[in-house]
Amino acid sequence: MKKFFGVAIGSIFIYFILSICRLNLATLNNLFVNNMMQLFFIAIFAYVLFLVSYINIKVELEGSYYRGDEYLPKRYLIQLVFWIGVVLNYLTPPLHQMNFQGNLLSVLFDIAFCYSSISIGVFILYALNKRRIHPKMEEQKKDSNAYFYSDNPVINNKDDRLHREKFVDHVISSLNKINGENLTIGFYGKWGTGKTSIFKMIKEKIEDGNNKDEYLIFEFKPWYFGKEDHEIIVEFLEQLLSEIRKSNGFDPKIEKNIIKYSNALSSISLRLPGITINLKETHSLIEELFGKKSQSIKDIKEAIEKSLETSNKKIVVFIDDIDRLNKEEIQTIFRLVRLICDFPNITYIVALDEEIVASALAELHGKDENGDAKKIGRDYLEKFIQIPLYIPETDVYSLNEMLWAGVREILEENDLMGKSEFLRIEKSSMHRLIDLQKFEFSPRNINRYLNILKFMVPLLKDETYIDDLLYLLFIKVSAPGLYEIIRVSSSELLGNNSTNTLVRGGIDTKYSGYEMIINSLFPDFGTKDDKDSRKYYAIERKNRICSEDYFKRYFMYDVPESEKVLSKFFEELKFQRLEELSGQFEILLSLYSVEKVFAIVEYNVDRFNEIQYTNVIEILQGLLIKERGEKNSYHEEYVRLIVVLSIYLRDSEKNPIFNRDLDIWLLPRINKILTGYISGINEVSKINQVSVTEVQYLIDNLNKAIRKYMVVRSSKDIFNKYSFKDNGEFFYCGIK
């Protein structure tokens, strides 16, 4: 309703502007007595109408009609303001010569009226059609399942396959009992154990509960922000302020006080000068930290505390991904929750790996990360975390059910159920080869394994024995080092070089838990050449990995030589000049296929540092500019890889696509990939799973960059540099 109210106000404004112009029509006509001026004005008028029509048509042809959740996109509502204003003004006095009988401005007004009338008619049909189709699209979107297994956390309690609802109910019960205190709850668990999923389930249950109005609950992701202490803290205060503004039940003065508090802290370094942290003497510590300014900061903080004490809201803040932060940033988070922002009625839920965080806190004492220092770190962690909660270990049966269900689905998709014994073997406790508990498999590991199967099984199902492939890829996920040993040790594993015991010794020492799987894959491993033995296994070895004829087929997509060359190139990204690196990358693309090179880059992308991310992005940008006119080049793959690298880089200030002159050919293509992912149309990465949050963060940065660019650049500069088509795509990208 607010949107249509805005359209009405805007239309009235346009109506009055046109009325003023019509009252001064004679004066305006005198400006266009010159024929050249008239032609120029007609050309500009026609160009604007054509550009708007072009953008609208292109948007619909590209399928953006169904993008996002907005029922009526903003771009059409903005145009509707002008259409209605023109039509209403045209049909009201003072009368003028209509139907193309008047002077230049009168004729153009006639054209604008016709265009606006047609546009309003099309818009009405568009809205009616969308009203009919929109529910069906939403239903399809809900029913459609992603092809790959997502690493995104469980959001709906109905999707919880690991039976953590009892733990969630216990946490909510504890939150309900909190009465005005400031508390810090720790969710302790290793990477991939489901800490984020549990919080999402807590949030969903609270929002669906009878007392949902008592809560304000949100997530804070500190790794999005800068490296300086004050940046993380100021960003938290800004997010807290934003969430409070969206909610009811707070003293209006709190907004002003949070802004004052943020401004005061942003100008002061927050590094602790000493070793000892006395959490019971918060104000004394603030005075020590801030010197002369302590009194004013203390007063502001007390005003915020008073406002929160009198509010009827319990604020719950979930701080995730602390494990991604460096030691200094981890320390900053704990100063944030227990010293700087230890406000009443706020509960912080901090998800962390106890081992990593304890090591970081031990650094406060300037000691090495030995056993004693880590113990001291754990002791300090106990002072910061008032309620430690260990994420319940997932029972092995639930993990096995996840694994079996996923493998069954993949086998059925590829018509391999009748050819595989994998599920029968693994469901038998006597003959089972995969012990998920022994291999420390988390739900995230299972998703990674199933995603590799999704990708590799269709490629290799006709070249390999499916059960051998399933076990080999399990090794690739759980023990990459063992997988590499297998790849380079065919002679020893196939029994052709039984005198060499180094491989057997290495496997027995480092990977003893995999002995049963290895013996199943390679029955001749460690035996001497024996023709009878080899004949005994001849039938079973059809397409099996233990056959000399088929061994290499299991690794045919590993491209070891290109991996070696590219690994060297990745290291050189840190040191060499960009001009030399760009030339080397072009050579690699000519030696190997674009698909292979890009696949290896994606496999290694999570190991890059900032320099490597920025250099590869810049190289790809340069190649795109160079090959832009070639119809047979891999434009979409170049852009997609730039998107993947940008997501992992995160820091927009260091990203070449943002910190230099914007490429308005590139940005709409980046936007198309990102919005397509949000809408469920396409994936961003073919190998790695990325979250909606990460994609949305890049979209937000993209929109900021476009708006800033359009403010500082004149339209003349933009139109002179790029083609008409590029301009249309860019302006559409900027206005939606």
N, C-alpha and C positions, 0 to 999 in steps of 0.2 A: 504493500500500500504506500510505503514511503517513497518508493521509486516513482509511482504514478503521480504522487503529489509533487515530486521534483520536476517531472515532465510538465505538469500543468503550470507551475511557477515559471519554468524556463520558456514555455510557449508564450505566456503572457508577456514576458520580457522581450522576446523576439517580435511579438505583435506590436508593441509600443515603439521599438526601434524602427520597424518598417513604416509605421504611421508617421514618425518624425521625418523619415526620408521622403515620404510621399507629399508631406506638407511643404517640403523644400525641393520639390521635383524640378522646378524651373532652374534653380541654382545648380543642381546636380547635372542637368542636361547641358548646361553651358560648359561644363568641364570636358565634354566629349564631342565638341564641334569638329575637331580634327579627325579625319578619316583613319589615320594611323592609331590614334588613341582609341577609336571605336573598335578597330580590328583587334588591338591588344586586349581590350576589356572583354570582347566576345571570346577570344581565345582562352583567357584565364577562366572565364565563367564556364566554358565548355570543358576545359581541362579538369576543373574541380568536380563537376558532375560526373565526368567519365571516371575519374580516379575513385570516387566514392562507390560508384557502381561496380568497378573492377574489383575493389577490395571485398565488397559484400559477396559478389559471385564467387571469387576465389576461395573465400572462407568456407562457403557452403560446399563447393566442389571437393575441398580437402577434408571434409568430414568434421570440421570444427563445430558444425551445427550441434553435435551431440557432446561437445567437450564440457566438462565441469558440471557443477550442480545448479548453476543459475538457470532459472526457467526462461528468463528473457535477458540475453546478454546486454551488457552496458553499451556496447557500440551502437545497437539499434535504438536504445532509449535516448541516447544523445541525439541521434539523427531525427528521432520522432519529435523532439523539441522544435527543431527547425521546420519540419514538414507541417506540423499543426499550426505553428505561428504564421507561416506563409499562407496556408489555405484560409485561415480565419481572416487574416488581414485583406486578402484578395477579395473576399466575398462581402466585406463591410465598407460603408462610405468612408471617405469621399469617393464618388464614382470616378472612373477613369476610362480611357479607351481600351476595351478588352479585345480579345480574339485577334491579336497581332495587328491592330489598327493604329497604334500610337507610335511614339518615338522609340529610340533605342532602349531606354530603361523600361519603358512600358512593355515592350516586346519581351525583354529578358524576364520581366516579372511574370508575363504570361507563361513563358517556358518553365520558370521556377514553380508556378502554380500547377502546371500539368505534371511536371516531374514529382512534385510533392504529393499530388492526389494519387498518382499511380503507386508511389512508394507506400503511402498509407494503406492502399488496397492490398498490396503485396504483403505488407506487415501484418495485416489482419489475418490473411490466409496462412501466413507463416505461424502466427501465434496459435491459431486454431489447430493447425496440423501438429505443432509441437505439443499442444495440450493432449492430443490424441496419442502421439507416439511416445512422449516422455515417460509415462508409467511403464510401458512395455520395455523401454530401454533400461530403466532402473531395475526392473525385475530380472532382465537378462543379465545385467551386471552383477546382481546379487547371486544368481544361480550359476554363473560361469566360474569355473575353477581355473586357477593359474596352471600353466603347463609345468613349470618348475616348482619345486618345494621351497616356499619362502622361508627366509631367516627372520622375517618380521615377527615381533612378539605376538602371542595370543591376545586378542582384544576381547573376544566374547567368551563368557564362561562355558557356553555350549561347545566351544572348540577345544576345550581343555582335555587332552587325551592322556595327561599324566597324573590326573587325580590329585590336584593341588587345592581343591575347593575348600577342604577342611582347614588348611593353613590360612587361606584367604579369609575365611570366616573368623578365625581366631584374631587375625590382625585387625579386622574391622571392629570386632568386639572391644579390643583394646583401645582403638581410636575413639569409640563412643564413650568410653569411661574417662577420657582426658577432660579435665575441667580447667581450662585457662592456662595450663603450664606450657613451658617451652620444652620440647623433647626432641631428641635425635634418635631415631631407630635405624639400626644397621641391618641391611639384608646381606648376609655373608654367603658367598658362593663363587665358584670358579667360573671362568668364561664359558658361556653357553648353557648354564644350568637353569635359566629361565627367570632371572631376577626381574627383568623388564616385563615379561609376560604376567608375573604375579601382580606387579603394580597395576598393569592395565586391567586385570581382573578385579582388583580392589576398587579402582576408579569406576568401572562399569557397575559393580554392585552398589556402590554408594550412590551413584547417579540414578539407579533404578529403585533405590530404597525409599522408605517413607520419610526419612530425615535428611533427604538430599539438600534441602534448603539450609541446613546447618553447616554445610561444607563449602569451601572454595579449594579446589584441588587442581594442581597443574604440575608440569614437568619442567625442570631446568637442566639444560645440557651445557655444561661449562666448556666442553671442548669446541663449541662453535666459536668461541670468542677469543680475544687476544691473549698474548702471553704474559702481560703485566698483571700484577695482583689486582690493582684498582679496576682494570677493565672487566675482569670477571665479576667483581663485587658490584660495580656500577651497573653492569648488564643485568645482574640479578635484581637489583632494586628497580630498574626500569621495567623488567618483566613483572615483578610483584605489583608495581603501580598499575601496569596495563591490566592485570587480572582483577585488581580491586575496582578499577573503573568499570569493568564489565559486570560487576556484581553489586547487589544491594546489601544494606545492613552495615555500612561503614560510615564513620564520622567524616563529613566532607573535608575537614581540615587535614585529614591524614595524607591526602594527595600532595598538598603544598609542603608538608613536613618531610615526606619521602623525597621530594625533589630537592629540598634544602639539604637533607642528609646526604643524598647522592652527590650533589655539587661539592659539599664540604669534603667528602671522602675522595672524590676524583682528583683533587689537587694535592693529596698527601700520599706519600709512600707508606705502604702498610706492612713492610717487612718487620718481623719481630726482632728487636735488638738483642734479646737475651735468650737463655736456654730454657728457663723455667716458665711454664704457663700456669697461672693460678686461675682456673676457670670460675672460682667463687668470687673473685674480685674483679669483675668485668670493668667497672667504671674506673678503678684505679689503673688498670692496664691501659684503658683508653687515654687517661690523663698522661700516662707515661709516654704513650705513643705520639700524642698530638700536642703536647706542651701547652702553649698559651691558648690554642684554639679549643682545648679540651672542654672548657666550660660550655661554650656555645654548642659544640657537637653533642655534649652530654644532655643539654637541655632539649635539643631537637629529638634525640633518641628517646628521651623520657616522654616527650609529647606523642611520639609514634606509639610507644608502649601503652600509654593511657588510652589512646584511640582504639587500639586492638583489644585491650582489656574490656572495654565497654561494648565492643561489637558482639553480634550474635552469631558470628561465623568462626568455625574452626578451619584454619588454613593448613592444608597438607601439601608439602612440596617434595616431589620425587627428584632426587639428583642421581642421574645415571651416568654410566660410562666414565667413572672416575679412573678406571684402569687405563684409559687412553691418555690421561694427563701425565705430565712430568712431575718430578718430586716437588718442585716449588708450587706448582698449581694445585697438587693434592693438599699441601699444607694450607694454601689459601682457602680452599673449600672448607676446611675445618675451622679456620679462623672466622670464616663467613658465618657458619651455622652456630658457633658457640661463643663468639666474641662480638662480632660486628652486627649481626642480625639475629641475635638471640631474643627475639621479640616474644611476648606472651601470645598464647592462642595459635602458635605456629608449630607444627610437627614436621620435622625434616626426616624423610626416609632416604637413606643413603645406600645405594647399591655398590658393593665393593668386593674385591678379592682381598681377603685378610692379609695374605702373605705380601702382596705388592704394596698395599697401603701401609702396613706396619714397617716395611723397609723405608718407605718415604718419610714417615714420621720419625724414624730413628735418625735421619739426617739432621734433625733439629739439634742434635748433640754433636754434630761434626765428627761422628765416628764412622769407621768402615762398616760395610754391610756384612759383618760376621754374625755368629749366632747370638752373642750377647747383645749387640746393637738391635737385632730384630726382636729380642725379648723385650728390650726397653721400648721399642716401637709398639709392640702389642700392649704393653702397660699403658702407654699414652693413648692408644686407641680406645682402651677401656674408659678413659676419662672423657673422651669426646663422644663416644657412643653410649648412651644411657640404657638403651634396650637392644642388645645384640640378638638377632634372630638368624639362625642358620637355615638356609633354604633346604627343605627336606630333599634328600637324595631320591631321585626317580627310581622306582622299583624296576628291577631288570625285566620283569614280565611286561610292563608297559612299554619299555624300550623295544623289546623283541616284537611286540605287537605292531609298533610303528614301523619297524624294519620289514617285517613280513608283509604287512599290508602294502607298503610302498613297492617292494620287489614284485609282489603278485600283480599289482597294477601295471608295472612296466612290462612284465612278461606277457600279460594279456594284451597290452597295446601292440606288441610285436609278434603275436601269435606263437609264443615260445613255451607256453605252459606244458605242452605235451613233450617237449624236448629237454626239460630241465628237472633235475632232482634236487635242486638247491633247497626249496622249501621243505621237502620231505626230510632231508638230512638235518636242516637247522631246527625243525620242530621236534626232532627226536633228541631227547636229553642224552642218550647213549652215544650217538654218532655225531653230535653237533661239533662243528669246527670253529664257529665264531662265538666267543664268550664276551659279550659287550661289557660286562662288569670288569673283567680282567683287562680288556683293552681301554678302559676308562672312556667309553663312548658316551657323549652327551647328546641330547636331542638335536643340537646344532650339527654335530658330526654326522648324525644319521641323515639329516637333510642334505648335507654336502655330498654324502655317498649316493643318495638317491638322485641328486641332480646330475652327478657324473654318469650314472647309469642311464638317465634320460637322454643324455647327449651321446654317449658312446655306444650303447646297445644297438640303436638303429644303424649306426655306421658299420659295426663289426659283426652283426649277428649272422651274416652269411659267410664270414671268413673264419669264424672261431667257434669253439665249443662253449656254449653259453655259460655253463657252470664254472668253467675255468676263468672266463672273463669276469664273472661276478666276484669270485674270490680274489682275483688279481686286482681289481679296482677297489676292493675293500682294503687291501694292503696299501694301495696308492693313497688312500685317505688317512688311514690310521698310522702307517709307518712309511713315509715317503723315502726314507733312507734305504729300507729293505727293498722297496720297489725299484730303486735305482740299481741296487746290487743285482737284482733279478735281470734287469734290462741288459746289463753289460756282462753277465756271467753265463751265457747260454751253454758254453762248452762244459763247464763243471756241472750245471744243473741237469743237462741232458745225458750225463754219464759218459761223455766222450773224454773227459780228463779227470778221472777219478783219483789220480795221484796228487792233484793239487787240493790240499786240505784247507787252504786259507779261507775260501768262501764258506765252507762248512763251519770252520772255527768262528768266523765273523758272525754268521747267523746264530750259531749256538750261544755266543757270548752276549750279543746285543739284542737279539730277537728270538729268544728261546720260547716265548709264548706263541710264536707262529709256526712251531715245528709241525703240528698236525696239518696245517694248511699247505705248507711247503711240501710235505711228503705226499699229500693228495695231488698237488699240481705236478710234482716231479718224482714219480715212483723210482726212477733210476738214480736219483741224486745220492752220490756217495758210494755207488756200487761200481764194480769193475765192469768192463765191456763183456757182455755175455749175450751171445747170439740167441740162445734159447729164451733168455729173459726178455730180450727186445722183441722176439717173435710173440711171446706171451702177451705183451701189451699192444701188439700191432693193431688189433681191432679197436681197442679202447682209444687208441691215439688218433683216430680220425678227427682232424681239426683241433686236436688238443694242443695245449701249450708245450707239452713235453715231447712233441714231434719236431724234428729238425725242419720239416717242411712248413710248419705253421707257426713256429715260435715267433718269428719276426712280425707276423701279421698282427699279433696282439699289441705291438708297439709302433704300428705303421703311422700313427698320427702324433707320435711324440717328437718327431723331427729333431733328433739329438744334435746334429751338426749345427743347425740354425739356432738352437737354444744356446750352444756354446758361443757362437759368434755374437749373438744378440746380448748375451750376458756380459761379454767384454764391452760391447757398445754401451750398455746401461751404466757400467762403471765409468766409462769415458764421459758420460753425460755430466758428471760432477766436476770435471776439470777442463775439458777442451773448449775452444771457442765455438760459438754457435754456428758460424759459417762452415767450419770443418765438419761439425756434427751433422748438419743438414745434408751435405754431400755424401757422407757415409750412409745416412739413412736411405737416401735415394738408391745407392748401390745395393743395399740390403733388399730393398723392394724389387730391384731388378733381378737379384740372385734367387730370391725366394718369392713366393706369391704374397700378395697383399694380405690374403686371409691368414696365412701362416704367421707372418710377421706380427700382424695385429693381435692374433690369438695369443702369441707368446708375450706380447706387451701386457695384455689383459691378465694373463696368468701371474705375472710378476708385479702388477700394479700396486698391490698392498705392501710391497717391500721398498718402494721408491721413497726418496726424501723430497723436500720442497724443490730443490734445484732440478732434480730429474723430472718432476711433474712439469715445472714451468718450461724447461728446455724442450721436452717432447711436444707440449702444446704449441710452443712457438714454431717448432719445425713443421708440425702438421698445418698450422696456419699458413706458413710460407708456401708449402706444397699446394695447398688449396688455391691460393692466389695464382700460383704458377700454372696450375692445371685447370683453372676455372672454365676456360673455353672449350676444353676437351669433353666431348659427349660420352666417351667410353671410360672415363676415369671413375674412381671409387669415391665420389663426393660424399655419399651418405655414410660410408664407413669411416672416412676421415672425421666427419662431424661427430659421429657417434663416439669415436674414441676420444675426441676432445671433451665430450660431455663426461665420459667415465673418468678421465684424468681430472677434470674440474671438480667432480664430486669428491674424489679422494683428496685433492689439494685443499678444498674447503675455503682457504683464505682468499677472498675475492681481490684483496689489495695486491696480492702477488700473482694473480692470474693474468697472463698476457691478454686474454680476451676482454678484460675489464680495464686494465691499467694503462692502456694505450689508446690511440684513436680507434673508436669502435668500427668494426667491420659490419656494415649493415646488410651485407649479403649473408654473412655467417649467422648472425644472431637469430633471425627468424627460423633458421633450420635447427639451431640448438633448441629453441623454444618449442618447435614442433615435436622433437624427440621427447622432451621433458613432459609436455602436456599430454602426449600420447601415452606415456607411462602412467601418469596420474589417472588417465581415463581407462586404462586397461587395454589400450590398443596395441602397444608394443613394449618390448623390454628395452632397458638401457644397455645393460651388459649381457653378452652371450655366455659369460662364464661366472662372473661374480654376482652375488645378490646385493642389491642396493635397497635402502629403505625409502619409503614415501617421504619421511622427514628430511632425509638428505637431498632428495630430488626437489622438494618444496623449498628448501633453503637456497638451492641454486636458482630456482625460478624467481625467488624474491630478489636475489642479487641481480639477476638479469633485468628484471623490471626496473629496479633502482637505476641501473646503468643506462637503460634506454631513456628513462624520464630525464635523467641528468643531461644526457647527450642532446635530447631534443630541446632542452632549455638553453644550452650554451651555443648550439649551432643554429644557424639560419637555414631555412628550407632551401634557399638558393645554393648554399654549400653542398647540401645533401643531394639535391637534384643534379648538380653539375658533376658529381663524382660517380654516381651510379645510374644504372639503366632505369627506365620507367617501371619495369617489372620488379626490380630489386626495391625501388622506392615504395611500391605498393605493398610488398611483403613486409617491409620494415615498419611502415606506418600502421599496418594492421597489428603487428606484433606489439607496437607501442601503445595502442589505444585499448586493447581488450583487457 
